[in-house]
Amino acid sequence: MKQKRQVCILLPNKQHLDCTIRVKATGHEVLSSVLKQLCVSELQVFGLTVVRDNEYLFLDLDQKLSKYFGKKWSRGSTTVPFVIFLRAQYYVQSGQLILSSKVQQLYYAELRQKVLRSQSHHQEALYFQLAASALQAEVGDLEQRERNNEEKRQEMKHRQYFLPEDYFPSWLIKRRGRDYLLQHCPVLHSELKGLSRSQARLQFIKEASGLQDTPITFYRMRQDKKEGGSVIRLGVTLKGVCIFQEVEGKLFLLFDLSWADVDRFTFQGSRFDITAVGSLCLPKLVYYTYSAFHSKHILKHLSDSHRFHINNRDAVDYIQQLEDMQANRFCKEAYICDTVCLRQRLQSSSYTSSMSDCIAAVETACAKEEEEEDVTEFELCVDEPEESFVDNPAELSWLAELLHDVPVDGPLVFPSSSWTAVTMEMKQVLRRRADKGVSLD
């Protein structure tokens, strides 16, 4: 046992996994144990994190765990396990991109907890929609029937089938009151009757992506090198980075930069620089992290997030097109997805791109990474590939079949009613032209 260590992995759904690994193990060994216990082939949007200086840092899986736990790892313990957290490393707007139902449920569980901590006071209506979707996903249909006034009063007592604290942020409960939430939330919940639990979960994921402070990973920085300066929050999102200033516990957005807006990220010790593209005419943004160790891991997360954005951009566009078509009633209303085929398509060469196409290599030199006096500069250049058209009907058809049960043995088939309407309209146009003596050539 002196050559083994006990590790506890905390999951977003408040459950945990235990594993025993070697003293010299890397993060890959923990990841393999997690995948085996969850019975999934990949985690897609999740990463393993540790807490360092009261901040979550995603593990570099190639590094030994001793690098993260220090002397405590060397001494070991037969009773107290080392704690690692499974947390969302990348965020998505559509849960359809998460191919494993188990991973999707974990992603939903993490978003549920983040919504309860959210502080987007200007998006109050969205919290009610999220609560209704969550109730539909967890409770199912809310049964209703006609009642007289007395029965309605009794019904209101029994309608308290949920605790507002489990579905709304504390500030919203304080603002509106528990009675208000208990009265109005069931009305929204009842409107989702007939929506399956899995569909409600997908709807919650999509709605949660609209909250300003939820689909984002924050890193605390300082505006000045000295302690006590203004607190800055660097937020990593799917589409880029957001920079907030924290004032009396509230966040104020300073910059919202897409990946295309960023020229490069660099760090030297605890100094972290963000350089925007020249067309924005922004000065170089200079902030300070806790240490060079933090800077290195933040830069890696930015690099991995940009890669994830590039690799999934085409699939995201296709899903958005199909959802737009569904909204216009051009596709069947079925929401079906063959995850095996979808995985094969997402992993094919047409839906992935190498890092060499989108991100330059992180330039490093031999130096001590953890010392503040380090003079080596680490750099990540962000170069977006050229835009390509993604509306090829031949390629669109396979995803239409997967998501909406549209046949792929030929062109997209629209409902006969659509063609009937078009035919009738054309007949009317031709008849009017014939009456006026207009040539049809």
C-alpha positions as CSV (number, residue, x, y, z in Angstrom):
1,M,0.0,0.0,0.0
2,K,3.0,2.3,0.3
3,Q,3.1,2.4,-3.5
4,K,-0.6,3.1,-3.8
5,R,-2.8,6.1,-3.2
6,Q,-6.6,6.4,-2.6
7,V,-8.3,8.9,-4.7
8,C,-12.0,10.1,-4.5
9,I,-13.5,11.7,-7.6
10,L,-16.5,13.9,-6.8
11,L,-19.2,14.0,-9.5
12,P,-21.5,16.9,-10.4
13,N,-24.5,14.9,-9.3
14,K,-23.1,14.8,-5.7
15,Q,-22.0,11.1,-6.0
16,H,-18.4,10.0,-5.9
17,L,-16.1,7.3,-7.4
18,D,-13.2,5.7,-5.5
19,C,-10.1,4.4,-7.1
20,T,-6.6,3.1,-6.1
21,I,-3.7,4.2,-8.2
22,R,0.1,4.1,-8.2
23,V,2.2,6.7,-6.5
24,K,3.8,7.6,-9.9
25,A,0.5,7.7,-11.7
26,T,-0.5,10.5,-14.1
27,G,-4.0,11.9,-14.7
28,H,-4.6,9.4,-17.4
29,E,-4.7,6.6,-14.8
30,V,-7.5,8.4,-12.9
31,L,-9.4,9.2,-16.1
32,S,-9.3,5.5,-17.2
33,S,-10.7,4.5,-13.8
34,V,-13.5,7.1,-14.1
35,L,-14.4,5.9,-17.7
36,K,-14.5,2.3,-16.5
37,Q,-16.7,3.0,-13.5
38,L,-19.1,5.2,-15.5
39,C,-19.2,2.6,-18.4
40,V,-18.5,5.3,-21.0
41,S,-15.9,5.6,-23.7
42,E,-15.2,9.3,-23.3
43,L,-16.2,12.3,-21.2
44,Q,-16.4,14.8,-24.1
45,V,-17.1,18.0,-22.2
46,F,-15.7,17.0,-18.8
47,G,-12.2,17.3,-17.3
48,L,-10.6,16.4,-14.0
49,T,-9.8,19.3,-11.6
50,V,-8.0,19.9,-8.3
51,V,-8.4,22.9,-6.0
52,R,-5.3,25.2,-5.8
53,D,-5.5,28.5,-4.0
54,N,-9.3,28.2,-3.7
55,E,-9.5,27.8,-7.5
56,Y,-10.3,24.9,-9.7
57,L,-7.5,24.0,-12.2
58,F,-7.9,21.3,-14.9
59,L,-5.3,18.6,-14.7
60,D,-2.8,18.1,-17.4
61,L,-3.3,14.4,-17.8
62,D,0.3,13.9,-18.9
63,Q,1.6,15.2,-15.6
64,K,2.1,13.1,-12.5
65,L,-0.5,13.6,-9.7
66,S,2.4,14.3,-7.3
67,K,2.8,17.6,-9.0
68,Y,-0.7,18.7,-7.9
69,F,-0.7,17.3,-4.3
70,G,2.9,18.0,-3.4
71,K,4.4,16.6,-0.2
72,K,1.1,15.2,1.0
73,W,1.1,12.8,-2.0
74,S,4.6,11.6,-1.1
75,R,3.7,10.9,2.5
76,G,0.3,9.4,1.6
77,S,-2.5,8.3,3.9
78,T,-4.3,5.0,4.4
79,T,-7.5,6.7,5.7
80,V,-7.9,10.1,4.0
81,P,-8.3,10.0,0.1
82,F,-7.0,12.7,-2.2
83,V,-9.9,14.5,-3.8
84,I,-10.3,15.2,-7.5
85,F,-13.4,16.9,-9.1
86,L,-15.1,16.0,-12.3
87,R,-16.2,19.3,-13.8
88,A,-17.4,20.7,-17.2
89,Q,-14.4,21.8,-19.1
90,Y,-16.3,22.9,-22.2
91,Y,-19.8,24.1,-22.6
92,V,-22.3,23.4,-25.4
93,Q,-25.5,25.0,-26.6
94,S,-27.1,21.8,-27.7
95,G,-27.0,18.6,-25.5
96,Q,-27.2,16.6,-28.8
97,L,-23.5,17.1,-29.1
98,I,-23.0,15.0,-25.9
99,L,-23.4,11.5,-27.3
100,S,-23.5,9.5,-24.0
101,S,-26.7,9.8,-22.0
102,K,-24.7,9.3,-18.7
103,V,-22.4,12.2,-19.6
104,Q,-25.3,14.3,-20.7
105,Q,-27.0,13.7,-17.3
106,L,-23.8,14.7,-15.5
107,Y,-23.6,17.8,-17.6
108,Y,-27.2,18.6,-16.8
109,A,-26.5,18.1,-13.1
110,E,-23.6,20.5,-13.1
111,L,-25.7,23.2,-15.0
112,R,-28.4,22.7,-12.4
113,Q,-26.0,23.6,-9.6
114,K,-24.5,26.5,-11.5
115,V,-28.0,28.0,-12.2
116,L,-28.6,28.1,-8.4
117,R,-25.5,30.1,-7.9
118,S,-26.1,32.4,-10.9
119,Q,-26.3,36.1,-10.4
120,S,-27.7,37.3,-13.7
121,H,-30.3,39.5,-12.1
122,H,-31.4,41.0,-15.5
123,Q,-32.5,37.6,-16.8
124,E,-35.1,36.8,-14.2
125,A,-37.7,35.4,-16.7
126,L,-35.2,32.8,-17.9
127,Y,-34.9,31.4,-14.3
128,F,-38.6,30.5,-14.4
129,Q,-38.2,28.8,-17.7
130,L,-35.2,26.8,-16.4
131,A,-37.1,25.8,-13.3
132,A,-40.1,24.6,-15.4
133,S,-37.7,22.5,-17.6
134,A,-35.9,21.1,-14.6
135,L,-39.2,20.1,-13.0
136,Q,-40.4,18.4,-16.2
137,A,-37.1,16.5,-16.5
138,E,-37.2,15.4,-12.8
139,V,-40.9,15.1,-12.0
140,G,-42.5,14.6,-15.3
141,D,-46.0,15.8,-16.3
142,L,-48.0,17.8,-13.8
143,E,-51.5,16.4,-13.7
144,Q,-54.4,18.9,-13.7
145,R,-58.2,18.7,-13.7
146,E,-61.1,21.1,-13.2
147,R,-61.8,22.0,-9.5
148,N,-64.0,24.4,-7.6
149,N,-62.7,27.2,-5.4
150,E,-62.3,25.1,-2.3
151,E,-60.6,22.3,-4.2
152,K,-58.3,24.9,-5.8
153,R,-57.3,26.2,-2.3
154,Q,-56.6,22.6,-1.2
155,E,-54.7,22.0,-4.5
156,M,-52.4,25.0,-3.8
157,K,-51.3,23.3,-0.6
158,H,-50.6,20.0,-2.4
159,R,-49.0,21.8,-5.3
160,Q,-46.0,22.5,-3.2
161,Y,-44.3,19.4,-4.7
162,F,-40.9,21.2,-4.9
163,L,-38.7,23.4,-2.8
164,P,-38.0,26.8,-4.4
165,E,-34.4,26.5,-3.0
166,D,-33.8,23.6,-5.3
167,Y,-34.8,25.4,-8.5
168,F,-34.2,29.2,-8.0
169,P,-31.2,31.3,-6.9
170,S,-31.4,32.6,-3.3
171,W,-31.6,36.2,-4.5
172,L,-34.6,35.5,-6.7
173,I,-36.4,33.8,-3.8
174,K,-35.7,36.8,-1.6
175,R,-36.9,39.2,-4.3
176,R,-40.2,37.4,-5.2
177,G,-40.9,35.3,-2.1
178,R,-41.5,31.6,-1.9
179,D,-45.3,31.8,-2.2
180,Y,-45.0,33.7,-5.5
181,L,-42.7,31.0,-6.9
182,L,-44.8,28.1,-5.7
183,Q,-47.9,29.8,-7.3
184,H,-46.5,30.6,-10.7
185,C,-43.8,28.0,-11.5
186,P,-46.4,25.1,-11.7
187,V,-48.2,27.0,-14.4
188,L,-45.1,27.0,-16.5
189,H,-44.4,23.4,-15.6
190,S,-47.9,22.4,-16.7
191,E,-47.3,24.0,-20.2
192,L,-44.6,21.4,-20.8
193,K,-47.0,18.5,-20.5
194,G,-46.1,15.7,-23.0
195,L,-42.4,16.6,-23.2
196,S,-40.3,13.6,-22.3
197,R,-37.8,13.8,-19.5
198,S,-34.9,13.5,-21.9
199,Q,-36.3,16.2,-24.1
200,A,-36.8,18.5,-21.1
201,R,-33.2,17.9,-20.1
202,L,-32.1,18.9,-23.5
203,Q,-34.3,22.0,-23.3
204,F,-32.8,22.9,-20.0
205,I,-29.2,22.6,-21.4
206,K,-30.1,24.9,-24.3
207,E,-31.8,27.5,-22.1
208,A,-29.0,27.5,-19.5
209,S,-26.5,28.4,-22.3
210,G,-28.3,31.7,-22.4
211,L,-27.4,32.8,-18.9
212,Q,-24.6,35.2,-18.9
213,D,-22.6,33.7,-16.0
214,T,-23.5,29.9,-16.2
215,P,-21.8,28.3,-19.3
216,I,-18.5,29.8,-18.3
217,T,-15.4,28.8,-16.3
218,F,-14.0,31.7,-14.2
219,Y,-10.4,32.3,-13.2
220,R,-9.5,35.0,-10.6
221,M,-6.8,37.5,-11.5
222,R,-5.6,40.9,-10.3
223,Q,-5.3,44.1,-12.3
224,D,-2.1,44.9,-10.4
225,K,0.8,42.7,-9.4
226,K,0.5,43.7,-5.8
227,E,-2.1,42.2,-3.5
228,G,-5.2,44.2,-2.9
229,G,-5.7,45.6,-6.4
230,S,-8.9,45.3,-8.4
231,V,-10.2,41.8,-8.8
232,I,-10.6,40.6,-12.4
233,R,-12.5,37.4,-13.5
234,L,-11.3,35.8,-16.7
235,G,-14.2,33.7,-18.1
236,V,-13.6,31.0,-20.6
237,T,-16.6,30.3,-22.8
238,L,-17.2,28.1,-25.9
239,K,-17.0,31.1,-28.2
240,G,-14.1,33.0,-26.6
241,V,-13.3,34.8,-23.4
242,C,-15.1,37.4,-21.2
243,I,-13.4,39.7,-18.8
244,F,-15.3,41.0,-15.7
245,Q,-14.3,43.3,-12.9
246,E,-15.5,42.3,-9.5
247,V,-16.9,45.1,-7.3
248,E,-18.4,44.3,-3.9
249,G,-19.2,40.8,-5.0
250,K,-20.9,41.8,-8.3
251,L,-19.4,41.2,-11.7
252,F,-19.3,43.9,-14.4
253,L,-18.5,43.0,-17.9
254,L,-15.5,44.8,-19.3
255,F,-14.7,42.9,-22.5
256,D,-16.4,40.1,-24.5
257,L,-14.0,38.7,-27.0
258,S,-14.7,35.9,-29.5
259,W,-11.9,33.6,-30.5
260,A,-11.6,35.6,-33.8
261,D,-11.1,38.8,-31.7
262,V,-8.0,37.4,-30.0
263,D,-4.6,37.5,-31.6
264,R,-2.7,35.8,-28.8
265,F,-2.5,34.9,-25.1
266,T,0.9,35.0,-23.4
267,F,2.2,34.6,-19.9
268,Q,5.5,35.2,-18.1
269,G,5.5,34.0,-14.6
270,S,2.2,35.3,-13.0
271,R,1.8,38.0,-15.7
272,F,-0.9,37.1,-18.2
273,D,-1.4,39.1,-21.4
274,I,-4.3,39.1,-23.8
275,T,-3.7,40.8,-27.2
276,A,-6.7,41.5,-29.4
277,V,-6.6,41.7,-33.1
278,G,-5.5,45.1,-34.5
279,S,-8.9,45.9,-36.0
280,L,-10.4,46.3,-32.5
281,C,-7.9,49.0,-31.5
282,L,-7.7,47.7,-27.9
283,P,-4.5,48.0,-25.8
284,K,-2.8,44.9,-24.6
285,L,-4.7,43.6,-21.5
286,V,-2.3,42.8,-18.7
287,Y,-3.4,40.9,-15.6
288,Y,-1.8,38.8,-12.9
289,T,-2.6,35.2,-11.7
290,Y,-1.6,33.6,-8.5
291,S,1.5,32.0,-9.9
292,A,3.2,30.7,-13.1
293,F,1.6,27.3,-12.3
294,H,-1.9,28.9,-12.6
295,S,-0.9,30.8,-15.7
296,K,0.3,27.7,-17.4
297,H,-2.9,25.8,-16.7
298,I,-5.2,28.7,-17.7
299,L,-3.3,28.9,-21.0
300,K,-3.8,25.2,-21.6
301,H,-7.5,25.5,-20.9
302,L,-7.8,28.3,-23.4
303,S,-5.9,26.2,-26.0
304,D,-8.1,23.2,-25.4
305,S,-11.3,25.2,-25.5
306,H,-10.4,26.8,-28.8
307,R,-9.7,23.4,-30.2
308,F,-13.0,22.1,-29.0
309,H,-14.7,25.1,-30.6
310,I,-13.1,24.5,-34.0
311,N,-13.7,20.8,-34.0
312,N,-17.4,21.1,-33.2
313,R,-18.3,24.2,-35.1
314,D,-19.6,22.5,-38.2
315,A,-21.7,20.1,-36.2
316,V,-23.1,23.0,-34.2
317,D,-24.0,24.8,-37.4
318,Y,-25.8,21.7,-38.8
319,I,-27.8,21.2,-35.6
320,Q,-28.8,24.9,-35.6
321,Q,-30.0,24.7,-39.2
322,L,-32.1,21.7,-38.5
323,E,-33.6,23.3,-35.4
324,D,-34.5,26.3,-37.6
325,M,-36.1,24.1,-40.1
326,Q,-38.0,22.4,-37.4
327,A,-39.2,25.7,-36.1
328,N,-40.5,26.5,-39.6
329,R,-42.3,23.1,-39.8
330,F,-40.1,21.9,-42.7
331,C,-39.1,18.8,-40.8
332,K,-41.0,16.2,-38.8
333,E,-41.4,17.0,-35.1
334,A,-39.7,13.8,-33.9
335,Y,-36.5,14.4,-31.9
336,I,-34.6,11.2,-32.6
337,C,-30.8,10.8,-32.6
338,D,-28.8,7.7,-33.5
339,T,-25.8,8.4,-31.2
340,V,-23.7,5.7,-32.8
341,C,-23.9,7.2,-36.3
342,L,-23.6,10.7,-34.9
343,R,-20.4,9.8,-33.1
344,Q,-19.0,8.4,-36.3
345,R,-19.9,11.5,-38.3
346,L,-18.5,13.9,-35.6
347,Q,-15.3,12.0,-35.4
348,S,-14.8,11.8,-39.2
349,S,-12.3,14.0,-40.9
350,S,-15.0,16.3,-42.3
351,Y,-16.0,17.5,-38.8
352,T,-12.6,17.8,-37.2
353,S,-9.5,19.9,-37.9
354,S,-6.0,19.6,-36.6
355,M,-4.6,22.2,-34.2
356,S,-2.2,23.3,-36.9
357,D,-5.1,24.8,-38.8
358,C,-6.4,26.9,-35.9
359,I,-3.8,27.3,-33.2
360,A,-0.1,27.8,-33.4
361,A,2.1,25.7,-31.2
362,V,2.6,26.9,-27.6
363,E,6.2,28.0,-27.7
364,T,8.2,27.1,-24.6
365,A,11.8,26.9,-23.6
366,C,13.6,25.1,-20.8
367,A,13.0,27.1,-17.6
368,K,11.6,26.7,-14.1
369,E,7.9,27.2,-14.7
370,E,6.9,27.7,-11.1
371,E,9.2,30.6,-10.1
372,E,7.9,34.1,-10.4
373,E,11.3,35.2,-11.6
374,D,10.9,33.0,-14.7
375,V,11.8,35.0,-17.8
376,T,10.5,32.5,-20.3
377,E,7.4,33.7,-22.2
378,F,4.7,31.2,-23.2
379,E,2.5,32.1,-26.1
380,L,-0.7,30.9,-27.7
381,C,-1.6,32.4,-31.1
382,V,-5.2,32.2,-32.1
383,D,-5.7,32.0,-35.9
384,E,-9.2,31.2,-37.1
385,P,-9.3,29.1,-40.3
386,E,-11.1,30.5,-43.3
387,E,-14.9,30.3,-43.2
388,S,-16.4,27.5,-45.2
389,F,-20.0,27.1,-46.4
390,V,-21.9,24.4,-44.4
391,D,-25.2,24.3,-46.2
392,N,-24.4,21.4,-48.6
393,P,-27.8,19.5,-48.8
394,A,-25.9,16.3,-49.4
395,E,-24.1,16.6,-46.1
396,L,-27.1,18.0,-44.3
397,S,-29.3,15.0,-45.0
398,W,-27.6,12.6,-42.7
399,L,-28.0,14.8,-39.6
400,A,-31.6,15.5,-40.6
401,E,-32.2,11.8,-40.5
402,L,-30.5,11.4,-37.2
403,L,-32.3,14.2,-35.4
404,H,-35.7,14.3,-37.1
405,D,-36.2,10.9,-38.7
406,V,-36.0,12.3,-42.2
407,P,-35.0,9.7,-44.8
408,V,-31.5,10.0,-46.2
409,D,-31.9,7.8,-49.3
410,G,-32.3,10.8,-51.6
411,P,-33.0,14.5,-51.1
412,L,-34.7,16.0,-48.1
413,V,-38.4,15.2,-48.2
414,F,-40.7,18.0,-47.2
415,P,-44.3,17.5,-46.1
416,S,-46.8,17.1,-49.0
417,S,-48.7,20.1,-47.6
418,S,-45.8,22.3,-48.4
419,W,-45.7,21.2,-52.0
420,T,-49.5,21.5,-52.3
421,A,-49.4,25.1,-51.2
422,V,-46.6,25.9,-53.6
423,T,-48.5,24.2,-56.5
424,M,-51.7,26.1,-55.8
425,E,-49.8,29.4,-55.6
426,M,-48.1,28.7,-59.0
427,K,-51.4,27.9,-60.6
428,Q,-52.9,31.1,-59.4
429,V,-50.0,33.1,-60.8
430,L,-50.2,31.4,-64.2
431,R,-54.0,31.9,-64.3
432,R,-53.6,35.7,-63.6
433,R,-50.9,36.0,-66.3
434,A,-53.1,34.1,-68.8
435,D,-56.0,36.4,-68.1
436,K,-53.9,39.5,-68.6
437,G,-52.4,38.1,-71.8
438,V,-48.9,38.0,-70.5
439,S,-46.5,35.6,-72.2
440,L,-45.4,32.7,-70.1
441,D,-42.0,32.4,-71.9
